Amino acid sequence: MYAKRLSANDDNKNQPYFGTKADGLKVLNFIPVRGIRTHRNTAGTPSFVADMDFSWLGPDGAVYPAPRTKLILYPQYPEVRFSGFLDGSAVPYADLMKYDRTSSLPPRILFVGVTENNHVFGFVTLASSAIGQQFNTLTGLPQTGVLYETALGAPNQDRIDLCRELRRIHELGWINSCTLKRDDQGIWRRVPCRHRRCG
């Protein structure tokens, strides 16, 4: 599960950003989407749209599908923005995410959970709520861009360590192929490898 502290202008008109140039748009690696299509606005500027299987969770646990939810990559900035999340949805707390030109929205926290079958669920609450206050007491949470990774239930430390190590390797970028070869003393050494079998 991930969490984002929402600013006053994070609403359905201004599209909260989930990734920026500064964090390398990594959000596209862990929020599942249903393919990517190209879109051009009226000025002809291209963007890339990724539809999501997204639903809101109500305070009582009821599910409110949001069928037009998507992530939009604006390459000219670049930014990934969360869009369409209220369109066609009957979520009861829509006012916490709805643009109002007469007033600013209060501090809120958006929680986003990804299931094993790649469905994404969202829940938003006031930062001053009991859940918001509990989240604000957590420290040392792993962070990717603007999103904090939070555990559900008892954390599995092995899984956390594995994910952190995989992220560390991913952030190294491209790694030259290599293989292991014994030296004259019989010690295995990593050496460059340029054959097709190399990894």
MILUMLUM-65885 format. One line per 10 residues: number of its first residue (from 1); for each residue x, y, z of N, C-alpha, C, CB. Coordinates in nm, 3 decimals, padded with zeros to 5 digits. Glycine has a CB too. Layout:
NUM> X/Y/Z/X/Y/Z/X/Y/Z/X/Y/Z  ...
END
This chain:
1> 00.085/-00.117/00.000/00.000/00.000/00.000/00.089/00.123/00.000/-00.096/00.000/00.122  00.042/00.228/-00.068/00.117/00.352/-00.078/00.032/00.466/-00.024/00.161/00.379/-00.224  00.096/00.574/00.014/00.024/00.689/00.066/00.087/00.816/00.012/00.024/00.690/00.221  00.001/00.916/-00.012/00.048/01.047/-00.058/-00.020/01.154/00.025/00.019/01.068/-00.210  00.060/01.245/00.078/00.004/01.362/00.146/-00.042/01.459/00.039/00.108/01.428/00.244  -00.170/01.493/00.041/-00.228/01.577/-00.063/-00.219/01.724/-00.026/-00.373/01.538/-00.087  -00.185/01.806/-00.124/-00.181/01.951/-00.103/-00.318/02.010/-00.134/-00.071/02.018/-00.192  -00.334/02.138/-00.109/-00.465/02.202/-00.123/-00.517/02.195/-00.266/-00.456/02.347/-00.080  -00.430/02.191/-00.365/-00.478/02.189/-00.503/-00.473/02.049/-00.565/-00.396/02.285/-00.587  -00.458/01.945/-00.485/-00.467/01.808/-00.535/-00.615/01.770/-00.542/-00.387/01.707/-00.444
11> -00.674/01.786/-00.660/-00.816/01.762/-00.678/-00.842/01.706/-00.817/-00.897/01.892/-00.656  -00.969/01.685/-00.849/-01.002/01.622/-00.977/-00.976/01.713/-01.096/-01.146/01.579/-00.977  -00.962/01.841/-01.076/-00.930/01.931/-01.188/-00.780/01.939/-01.210/-00.987/02.072/-01.161  -00.705/01.954/-01.104/-00.561/01.975/-01.115/-00.480/01.846/-01.122/-00.513/02.057/-00.999  -00.544/01.732/-01.103/-00.479/01.601/-01.116/-00.355/01.589/-01.026/-00.440/01.576/-01.262  -00.367/01.524/-00.911/-00.249/01.506/-00.824/-00.136/01.437/-00.900/-00.286/01.424/-00.698  -00.014/01.483/-00.879/00.096/01.415/-00.948/00.146/01.300/-00.864/00.211/01.514/-00.978  00.176/01.190/-00.933/00.228/01.068/-00.871/00.375/01.050/-00.902/00.150/00.946/-00.919  00.426/01.124/-00.997/00.567/01.112/-01.032/00.612/01.234/-01.110/00.592/00.986/-01.113  00.738/01.272/-01.091/00.794/01.388/-01.160/00.930/01.353/-01.216/00.803/01.508/-01.065
21> 00.986/01.447/-01.289/01.120/01.428/-01.345/01.220/01.397/-01.235/01.164/01.553/-01.423  01.204/01.463/-01.119/01.300/01.446/-01.009/01.307/01.303/-00.959/01.263/01.537/-00.895  01.195/01.230/-00.958/01.198/01.093/-00.906/01.200/00.988/-01.016/01.080/01.069/-00.815  01.221/01.030/-01.139/01.238/00.934/-01.247/01.113/00.863/-01.291/01.337/00.834/-01.206  00.995/00.915/-01.256/00.868/00.857/-01.300/00.856/00.710/-01.260/00.854/00.870/-01.451  00.913/00.674/-01.145/00.916/00.534/-01.102/00.779/00.477/-01.069/01.005/00.519/-00.983  00.681/00.565/-01.050/00.547/00.517/-01.016/00.494/00.422/-01.122/00.452/00.636/-00.998  00.538/00.439/-01.246/00.491/00.351/-01.354/00.538/00.208/-01.335/00.538/00.404/-01.488  00.634/00.186/-01.245/00.686/00.051/-01.222/00.603/-00.028/-01.122/00.828/00.058/-01.173  00.525/00.039/-01.036/00.456/-00.038/-00.932/00.306/-00.013/-00.925/00.517/-00.008/-00.800
31> 00.252/00.077/-01.005/00.107/00.090/-01.013/00.063/00.028/-01.146/00.061/00.240/-01.001  -00.012/-00.083/-01.142/-00.047/-00.153/-01.266/-00.146/-00.074/-01.351/-00.104/-00.289/-01.234  -00.128/-00.082/-01.482/-00.215/-00.015/-01.578/-00.253/-00.114/-01.687/-00.146/00.111/-01.638  -00.355/-00.076/-01.767/-00.402/-00.161/-01.876/-00.351/-00.104/-02.009/-00.558/-00.171/-01.877  -00.223/-00.110/-02.031/-00.168/-00.059/-02.157/-00.159/00.092/-02.159/-00.253/-00.106/-02.273  -00.091/00.144/-02.259/-00.067/00.287/-02.271/-00.107/00.331/-02.412/00.082/00.323/-02.241  -00.181/00.441/-02.420/-00.220/00.495/-02.550/-00.178/00.641/-02.560/-00.373/00.479/-02.573  -00.165/00.689/-02.682/-00.124/00.828/-02.705/-00.247/00.916/-02.716/-00.038/00.839/-02.833  -00.236/01.037/-02.662/-00.344/01.135/-02.670/-00.282/01.270/-02.705/-00.424/01.143/-02.536  -00.349/01.345/-02.791/-00.304/01.480/-02.824/-00.412/01.580/-02.783/-00.271/01.494/-02.975
41> -00.371/01.687/-02.714/-00.469/01.788/-02.676/-00.500/01.878/-02.795/-00.417/01.872/-02.556  -00.585/01.979/-02.774/-00.627/02.064/-02.885/-00.512/02.142/-02.946/-00.735/02.160/-02.839  -00.405/02.163/-02.869/-00.288/02.232/-02.922/-00.193/02.136/-02.993/-00.214/02.304/-02.809  -00.226/02.006/-02.992/-00.142/01.908/-03.059/-00.030/01.853/-02.974/-00.085/01.967/-03.180  -00.027/01.890/-02.845/00.078/01.840/-02.756/00.046/01.696/-02.715/00.092/01.931/-02.630  00.140/01.603/-02.733/00.109/01.463/-02.701/00.124/01.433/-02.552/00.200/01.370/-02.780  00.046/01.339/-02.507/00.062/01.281/-02.373/00.033/01.132/-02.387/-00.034/01.350/-02.266  00.063/01.058/-02.283/00.041/00.914/-02.285/-00.054/00.879/-02.170/00.176/00.835/-02.272  -00.159/00.804/-02.203/-00.265/00.774/-02.108/-00.263/00.625/-02.078/-00.403/00.818/-02.163  -00.266/00.591/-01.949/-00.268/00.452/-01.905/-00.391/00.430/-01.817/-00.137/00.415/-01.826
51> -00.488/00.355/-01.868/-00.610/00.328/-01.791/-00.580/00.231/-01.677/-00.720/00.269/-01.883  -00.654/00.247/-01.567/-00.633/00.166/-01.447/-00.762/00.095/-01.409/-00.582/00.253/-01.331  -00.750/-00.022/-01.348/-00.862/-00.087/-01.279/-00.863/-00.030/-01.138/-00.850/-00.246/-01.280  -00.945/00.072/-01.115/-00.941/00.146/-00.989/-01.080/00.155/-00.928/-00.884/00.286/-01.011  -01.085/00.139/-00.794/-01.208/00.158/-00.718/-01.174/00.230/-00.588/-01.279/00.023/-00.690  -01.271/00.307/-00.540/-01.259/00.368/-00.408/-01.316/00.273/-00.303/-01.332/00.505/-00.403  -01.259/00.276/-00.184/-01.316/00.206/-00.069/-01.391/00.307/00.016/-01.207/00.132/00.014  -01.513/00.274/00.052/-01.589/00.361/00.140/-01.550/00.338/00.285/-01.739/00.338/00.122  -01.589/00.429/00.374/-01.556/00.413/00.517/-01.609/00.283/00.577/-01.612/00.529/00.595  -01.717/00.229/00.515/-01.776/00.103/00.565/-01.721/-00.019/00.492/-01.927/00.107/00.550
61> -01.621/00.001/00.404/-01.562/-00.110/00.330/-01.629/-00.136/00.197/-01.568/-00.233/00.412  -01.736/-00.062/00.165/-01.802/-00.080/00.035/-01.708/-00.035/-00.077/-01.936/00.000/00.030  -01.725/-00.094/-00.194/-01.639/-00.065/-00.310/-01.716/00.021/-00.409/-01.589/-00.198/-00.378  -01.651/00.129/-00.454/-01.711/00.222/-00.549/-01.621/00.231/-00.672/-01.731/00.363/-00.484  -01.653/00.157/-00.778/-01.569/00.160/-00.898/-01.557/00.301/-00.955/-01.625/00.066/-01.005  -01.440/00.331/-01.007/-01.413/00.458/-01.075/-01.360/00.422/-01.213/-01.310/00.549/-00.993  -01.451/00.395/-01.308/-01.414/00.331/-01.434/-01.328/00.415/-01.528/-01.536/00.291/-01.506  -01.319/00.547/-01.505/-01.242/00.630/-01.599/-01.109/00.677/-01.539/-01.325/00.750/-01.641  -01.063/00.608/-01.436/-00.937/00.644/-01.372/-00.819/00.610/-01.462/-00.922/00.572/-01.236  -00.721/00.698/-01.461/-00.602/00.676/-01.545/-00.482/00.751/-01.489/-00.628/00.719/-01.690
71> -00.366/00.708/-01.533/-00.243/00.784/-01.512/-00.209/00.850/-01.645/-00.126/00.692/-01.461  -00.172/00.977/-01.641/-00.134/01.048/-01.763/00.010/01.093/-01.750/-00.229/01.169/-01.788  00.091/01.052/-01.847/00.230/01.095/-01.854/00.239/01.213/-01.949/00.324/00.978/-01.901  00.280/01.327/-01.894/00.303/01.447/-01.974/00.453/01.458/-02.000/00.248/01.575/-01.902  00.501/01.414/-02.117/00.646/01.409/-02.140/00.711/01.546/-02.145/00.674/01.336/-02.267  00.634/01.653/-02.170/00.697/01.784/-02.181/00.741/01.838/-02.045/00.600/01.882/-02.246  00.694/01.780/-01.933/00.733/01.832/-01.802/00.854/01.763/-01.740/00.617/01.821/-01.708  00.873/01.631/-01.734/00.769/01.526/-01.742/00.707/01.502/-01.605/00.829/01.395/-01.799  00.583/01.461/-01.607/00.509/01.429/-01.485/00.411/01.316/-01.514/00.435/01.554/-01.429  00.381/01.239/-01.410/00.272/01.141/-01.417/00.164/01.191/-01.323/00.320/00.995/-01.379
81> 00.044/01.209/-01.377/-00.067/01.261/-01.297/-00.181/01.161/-01.290/-00.117/01.395/-01.354  -00.251/01.164/-01.177/-00.363/01.076/-01.144/-00.491/01.149/-01.187/-00.366/01.040/-00.990  -00.569/01.088/-01.276/-00.679/01.161/-01.338/-00.804/01.075/-01.351/-00.637/01.213/-01.476  -00.920/01.140/-01.365/-01.046/01.070/-01.392/-01.101/00.990/-01.276/-01.028/00.980/-01.507  -01.045/01.006/-01.158/-01.078/00.918/-01.045/-01.215/00.943/-00.984/-00.976/00.934/-00.939  -01.283/01.053/-01.018/-01.420/01.074/-00.970/-01.523/01.051/-01.079/-01.435/01.215/-00.914  -01.480/01.050/-01.206/-01.573/01.037/-01.318/-01.643/00.901/-01.315/-01.498/01.054/-01.451  -01.775/00.905/-01.309/-01.854/00.782/-01.311/-01.852/00.704/-01.181/-01.806/00.694/-01.419  -01.804/00.765/-01.072/-01.798/00.696/-00.943/-01.895/00.759/-00.844/-01.656/00.699/-00.887  -01.956/00.675/-00.760/-02.050/00.722/-00.659/-01.986/00.726/-00.520/-02.175/00.634/-00.657
91> -01.853/00.741/-00.514/-01.784/00.740/-00.385/-01.843/00.850/-00.295/-01.630/00.762/-00.403  -01.879/00.818/-00.169/-01.951/00.913/-00.085/-01.867/01.032/-00.037/-02.005/00.842/00.034  -01.735/01.020/-00.038/-01.653/01.133/00.010/-01.585/01.206/-00.106/-01.548/01.083/00.109  -01.654/01.212/-00.221/-01.598/01.277/-00.340/-01.559/01.421/-00.314/-01.697/01.271/-00.454  -01.629/01.486/-00.220/-01.598/01.627/-00.191/-01.455/01.646/-00.140/-01.696/01.684/-00.090  -01.392/01.540/-00.088/-01.254/01.551/-00.041/-01.155/01.556/-00.157/-01.220/01.434/00.050  -01.202/01.525/-00.278/-01.113/01.528/-00.395/-01.166/01.619/-00.505/-01.093/01.387/-00.449  -01.278/01.685/-00.481/-01.344/01.764/-00.586/-01.299/01.909/-00.583/-01.496/01.756/-00.571  -01.267/01.962/-00.701/-01.225/02.102/-00.716/-01.338/02.195/-00.675/-01.182/02.131/-00.862  -01.303/02.298/-00.599/-01.398/02.402/-00.559/-01.326/02.535/-00.572/-01.452/02.379/-00.411
101> -01.368/02.617/-00.669/-01.296/02.743/-00.693/-01.312/02.843/-00.581/-01.342/02.804/-00.822  -01.407/02.820/-00.490/-01.431/02.917/-00.382/-01.350/02.888/-00.257/-01.577/02.920/-00.348  -01.293/02.768/-00.246/-01.216/02.737/-00.123/-01.112/02.630/-00.152/-01.310/02.690/-00.010  -01.011/02.627/-00.066/-00.906/02.526/-00.077/-00.947/02.401/-00.002/-00.771/02.580/-00.023  -00.896/02.290/-00.048/-00.922/02.164/00.023/-00.829/02.153/00.143/-00.903/02.043/-00.071  -00.875/02.088/00.251/-00.791/02.073/00.371/-00.681/01.969/00.349/-00.877/02.034/00.492  -00.582/01.962/00.439/-00.480/01.856/00.428/-00.546/01.718/00.435/-00.373/01.871/00.541  -00.506/01.633/00.342/-00.563/01.498/00.333/-00.452/01.399/00.304/-00.674/01.490/00.224  -00.484/01.272/00.320/-00.390/01.165/00.284/-00.465/01.069/00.193/-00.335/01.091/00.413  -00.402/01.038/00.080/-00.457/00.942/-00.015/-00.381/00.811/00.002/-00.447/00.994/-00.161
111> -00.454/00.704/00.026/-00.396/00.570/00.035/-00.430/00.495/-00.094/-00.448/00.493/00.161  -00.332/00.427/-00.150/-00.350/00.351/-00.274/-00.296/00.211/-00.249/-00.279/00.419/-00.396  -00.382/00.111/-00.266/-00.341/-00.027/-00.246/-00.349/-00.104/-00.377/-00.428/-00.094/-00.141  -00.253/-00.191/-00.399/-00.249/-00.272/-00.520/-00.267/-00.419/-00.480/-00.113/-00.252/-00.598  -00.365/-00.485/-00.541/-00.392/-00.625/-00.507/-00.308/-00.717/-00.594/-00.542/-00.656/-00.524  -00.310/-00.846/-00.559/-00.234/-00.945/-00.635/-00.283/-00.958/-00.779/-00.242/-01.080/-00.566  -00.412/-00.927/-00.804/-00.465/-00.937/-00.942/-00.463/-00.801/-01.011/-00.608/-00.993/-00.941  -00.379/-00.710/-00.963/-00.353/-00.580/-01.027/-00.471/-00.485/-01.026/-00.310/-00.603/-01.167  -00.562/-00.500/-00.930/-00.666/-00.398/-00.912/-00.613/-00.298/-00.810/-00.804/-00.462/-00.864  -00.645/-00.171/-00.834/-00.597/-00.065/-00.747/-00.716/-00.008/-00.670/-00.524/00.047/-00.829
121> -00.699/00.004/-00.538/-00.802/00.062/-00.452/-00.749/00.191/-00.391/-00.846/-00.037/-00.342  -00.838/00.287/-00.375/-00.800/00.413/-00.313/-00.890/00.447/-00.197/-00.803/00.525/-00.415  -00.835/00.521/-00.103/-00.910/00.571/00.011/-00.848/00.704/00.049/-00.910/00.470/00.131  -00.930/00.806/00.068/-00.877/00.937/00.108/-00.942/00.977/00.240/-00.903/01.045/-00.002  -00.862/01.039/00.325/-00.911/01.082/00.456/-00.843/01.212/00.495/-00.885/00.973/00.563  -00.905/01.283/00.585/-00.845/01.406/00.636/-00.718/01.372/00.714/-00.945/01.484/00.726  -00.617/01.457/00.703/-00.495/01.435/00.781/-00.523/01.443/00.930/-00.388/01.539/00.742  -00.630/01.512/00.968/-00.665/01.526/01.110/-00.750/01.410/01.162/-00.740/01.656/01.131  -00.789/01.316/01.075/-00.870/01.201/01.118/-00.784/01.105/01.200/-00.931/01.128/00.996  -00.848/01.006/01.260/-00.773/00.908/01.340/-00.673/00.833/01.253/-00.870/00.808/01.408
131> -00.715/00.794/01.132/-00.624/00.723/01.042/-00.511/00.815/00.999/-00.699/00.670/00.918  -00.545/00.939/00.965/-00.443/01.035/00.924/-00.342/01.061/01.034/-00.508/01.165/00.883  -00.389/01.076/01.157/-00.298/01.099/01.269/-00.208/00.978/01.293/-00.377/01.132/01.397  -00.265/00.858/01.280/-00.184/00.738/01.298/-00.076/00.730/01.190/-00.272/00.612/01.294  -00.113/00.760/01.064/-00.014/00.759/00.957/00.097/00.861/00.984/-00.081/00.789/00.822  00.061/00.977/01.035/00.159/01.083/01.059/00.258/01.048/01.171/00.088/01.211/01.094  00.227/00.945/01.251/00.322/00.903/01.356/00.427/00.807/01.301/00.247/00.837/01.472  00.405/00.752/01.181/00.499/00.655/01.125/00.625/00.727/01.076/00.434/00.576/01.010  00.739/00.666/01.101/00.865/00.725/01.057/00.946/00.621/00.980/00.947/00.779/01.178  01.037/00.670/00.898/01.128/00.581/00.826/01.063/00.499/00.716/01.191/00.490/00.921
141> 00.948/00.544/00.665/00.882/00.468/00.559/00.960/00.482/00.429/00.736/00.517/00.540  00.976/00.373/00.354/01.040/00.383/00.222/00.957/00.478/00.135/01.054/00.243/00.155  01.024/00.557/00.054/00.956/00.655/-00.027/01.005/00.650/-00.171/00.976/00.795/00.031  00.911/00.653/-00.265/00.942/00.665/-00.407/00.873/00.790/-00.456/00.897/00.538/-00.488  00.951/00.894/-00.482/00.892/01.021/-00.522/00.803/01.075/-00.412/00.812/01.005/-00.651  00.675/01.098/-00.445/00.581/01.154/-00.348/00.504/01.047/-00.273/00.483/01.247/-00.418  00.526/00.920/-00.305/00.450/00.812/-00.243/00.532/00.741/-00.137/00.405/00.712/-00.350  00.469/00.720/-00.021/00.530/00.644/00.088/00.478/00.501/00.082/00.500/00.709/00.227  00.565/00.404/00.104/00.523/00.265/00.109/00.488/00.230/00.252/00.633/00.171/00.054  00.369/00.178/00.273/00.324/00.142/00.407/00.286/-00.005/00.410/00.205/00.231/00.452
151> 00.308/-00.069/00.522/00.278/-00.211/00.536/00.134/-00.230/00.583/00.377/-00.279/00.634  00.072/-00.338/00.537/-00.059/-00.378/00.587/-00.038/-00.497/00.679/-00.157/-00.413/00.470  -00.085/-00.487/00.802/-00.066/-00.596/00.897/00.079/-00.602/00.942/-00.108/-00.729/00.836  00.117/-00.718/00.993/00.254/-00.736/01.043/00.350/-00.739/00.925/00.266/-00.867/01.126  00.454/-00.656/00.927/00.546/-00.655/00.814/00.628/-00.783/00.806/00.639/-00.535/00.824  00.652/-00.829/00.685/00.737/-00.943/00.659/00.875/-00.888/00.625/00.681/-01.035/00.544  00.969/-00.895/00.721/01.099/-00.830/00.703/01.177/-00.887/00.586/01.181/-00.842/00.829  01.166/-01.019/00.562/01.236/-01.077/00.448/01.189/-01.016/00.317/01.217/-01.228/00.444  01.058/-01.000/00.304/01.004/-00.942/00.181/01.048/-00.796/00.167/00.849/-00.952/00.179  01.045/-00.723/00.278/01.088/-00.582/00.276/01.233/-00.573/00.233/01.068/-00.516/00.414
161> 01.319/-00.659/00.291/01.461/-00.656/00.256/01.481/-00.691/00.109/01.541/-00.754/00.345  01.407/-00.790/00.060/01.418/-00.829/-00.080/01.377/-00.714/-00.172/01.334/-00.953/-00.108  01.264/-00.651/-00.140/01.216/-00.540/-00.224/01.314/-00.424/-00.224/01.079/-00.492/-00.177  01.372/-00.394/-00.107/01.471/-00.285/-00.102/01.593/-00.317/-00.186/01.512/-00.258/00.044  01.639/-00.444/-00.180/01.756/-00.483/-00.258/01.724/-00.480/-00.408/01.804/-00.622/-00.216  01.606/-00.526/-00.447/01.567/-00.520/-00.587/01.558/-00.375/-00.635/01.433/-00.592/-00.609  01.508/-00.287/-00.549/01.500/-00.146/-00.588/01.641/-00.088/-00.603/01.420/-00.066/-00.483  01.732/-00.124/-00.509/01.869/-00.074/-00.518/01.933/-00.116/-00.650/01.952/-00.127/-00.399  01.912/-00.242/-00.688/01.969/-00.291/-00.814/01.904/-00.220/-00.932/01.949/-00.445/-00.827  01.773/-00.204/-00.928/01.703/-00.135/-01.036/01.756/00.007/-01.055/01.552/-00.131/-01.008
171> 01.783/00.075/-00.945/01.828/00.215/-00.954/01.972/00.228/-01.003/01.815/00.281/-00.818  02.045/00.117/-01.015/02.179/00.123/-01.072/02.175/00.149/-01.222/02.253/-00.007/-01.044  02.060/00.126/-01.284/02.050/00.142/-01.430/02.106/00.018/-01.499/02.127/00.269/-01.476  02.146/00.034/-01.626/02.199/-00.078/-01.704/02.329/-00.127/-01.643/02.220/-00.039/-01.850  02.345/-00.256/-01.634/02.465/-00.318/-01.578/02.530/-00.402/-01.688/02.431/-00.406/-01.452  02.660/-00.382/-01.708/02.731/-00.458/-01.811/02.727/-00.608/-01.781/02.876/-00.410/-01.824  02.717/-00.689/-01.886/02.714/-00.835/-01.868/02.843/-00.884/-01.804/02.691/-00.905/-02.003  02.830/-00.988/-01.723/02.948/-01.045/-01.658/02.923/-01.193/-01.633/02.981/-00.971/-01.526  03.031/-01.262/-01.595/03.021/-01.403/-01.559/03.122/-01.429/-01.448/03.046/-01.498/-01.683  03.117/-01.548/-01.389/03.214/-01.586/-01.287/03.319/-01.678/-01.348/03.143/-01.655/-01.166
181> 03.444/-01.654/-01.311/03.555/-01.735/-01.363/03.657/-01.753/-01.251/03.621/-01.668/-01.489  03.711/-01.876/-01.240/03.812/-01.901/-01.136/03.946/-01.843/-01.179/03.826/-02.053/-01.108  04.013/-01.781/-01.081/04.148/-01.731/-01.110/04.251/-01.841/-01.080/04.179/-01.602/-01.027  04.378/-01.806/-01.086/04.485/-01.905/-01.067/04.483/-01.967/-00.927/04.620/-01.840/-01.091  04.427/-01.896/-00.829/04.420/-01.948/-00.692/04.289/-02.023/-00.666/04.434/-01.834/-00.592  04.207/-02.039/-00.769/04.081/-02.111/-00.753/03.969/-02.027/-00.695/04.102/-02.230/-00.665  03.987/-01.897/-00.687/03.884/-01.807/-00.632/03.797/-01.758/-00.747/03.948/-01.686/-00.554  03.665/-01.764/-00.724/03.573/-01.716/-00.826/03.578/-01.563/-00.832/03.429/-01.765/-00.798  03.592/-01.510/-00.953/03.595/-01.366/-00.975/03.490/-01.329/-01.079/03.737/-01.319/-01.020  03.435/-01.212/-01.066/03.342/-01.162/-01.166/03.423/-01.095/-01.277/03.239/-01.064/-01.104
191> 03.398/-01.134/-01.401/03.473/-01.079/-01.514/03.374/-01.037/-01.624/03.578/-01.185/-01.570  03.415/-00.940/-01.708/03.327/-00.899/-01.819/03.296/-01.015/-01.911/03.391/-00.784/-01.899  03.179/-01.015/-01.969/03.139/-01.123/-02.059/03.058/-01.063/-02.174/03.055/-01.233/-01.983  03.094/-01.096/-02.294/03.029/-01.037/-02.410/02.967/-01.141/-02.503/03.126/-00.953/-02.487  02.943/-01.261/-02.452/02.878/-01.366/-02.530/02.726/-01.357/-02.514/02.929/-01.506/-02.487  02.652/-01.424/-02.601/02.506/-01.422/-02.592/02.453/-01.487/-02.465/02.447/-01.492/-02.711  02.531/-01.576/-02.405/02.483/-01.645/-02.285/02.501/-01.562/-02.158/02.556/-01.777/-02.268  02.561/-01.445/-02.170/02.594/-01.365/-02.051/02.469/-01.300/-01.991/02.696/-01.257/-02.085  02.478/-01.278/-01.861/02.370/-01.209/-01.791/02.419/-01.085/-01.722/02.304/-01.300/-01.692
END
